[in-house]
Every structure is written in structure tokens, then in C-alpha cells.
Amino acid sequence: DPKNSHLRDLEGAEERLILCRADLLDYESLLQAIQGCQGVFHTASPVTDDP
């Protein structure tokens, strides 16, 4: 993905970086995404039709 290729090019990324996608409104998907993580960078926000 061109949007995150710069992250994969970082030194050590191949061994230590895992990029994943989760639904912020789905608690189980969040738990699965962060399982075993030492750190999380949240780089998006939820999109909703509810004003």
C-alpha cells in the first residue's frame, strides 16, 4: 500500500512492525489487533453518518 510503504521502509520494520486494520466500533476486532503489542499508533478516526 503506497500510503504506508514509508513505514515498511524503516530500519527494523520487517522484523518488528505489524500494520493492521480494526473497526473502532468493534471491540473484539480491537482486542485482536492489539494482542501482544508493546505499543499502538492510532492514525485514523472513526467515520460515522451520525452528526
C-alpha positions as CSV (number, residue, x, y, z in Angstrom):
1,D,0.0,0.0,0.0
2,P,1.6,3.3,-1.0
3,K,0.0,5.0,2.0
4,N,2.2,3.1,4.4
5,S,5.2,2.0,2.3
6,H,7.4,4.6,4.1
7,L,6.7,2.8,7.4
8,R,7.7,-0.6,6.0
9,D,11.0,1.0,4.8
10,L,12.0,2.0,8.3
11,E,15.0,0.2,9.8
12,G,13.8,-2.9,11.7
13,A,10.3,-2.7,10.4
14,E,10.4,-6.0,8.7
15,E,11.1,-7.8,12.0
16,R,9.2,-5.5,14.4
17,L,6.4,-3.7,12.7
18,I,3.0,-5.1,12.1
19,L,0.3,-3.0,10.4
20,C,-3.3,-4.0,10.9
21,R,-6.7,-2.6,10.5
22,A,-9.5,-2.8,13.1
23,D,-13.0,-1.4,13.4
24,L,-13.1,1.1,16.2
25,L,-16.7,0.3,16.8
26,D,-16.0,-3.4,17.1
27,Y,-14.4,-4.1,20.5
28,E,-13.3,-7.7,19.5
29,S,-11.5,-6.5,16.4
30,L,-9.6,-4.0,18.6
31,L,-8.6,-6.7,21.1
32,Q,-7.4,-8.9,18.3
33,A,-5.4,-6.1,16.7
34,I,-3.6,-5.1,19.8
35,Q,-2.9,-8.6,21.3
36,G,0.7,-8.9,22.2
37,C,1.6,-5.3,21.2
38,Q,4.1,-3.2,23.1
39,G,2.8,0.0,21.5
40,V,-0.1,1.2,19.3
41,F,-0.2,4.2,17.0
42,H,-3.7,5.2,16.2
43,T,-3.6,7.0,12.9
44,A,-7.2,7.3,11.9
45,S,-10.6,8.3,13.4
46,P,-14.0,6.8,13.1
47,V,-16.3,7.9,10.3
48,T,-20.0,8.0,11.0
49,D,-23.1,9.3,9.4
50,D,-24.4,10.3,12.9
51,P,-23.9,14.1,13.3
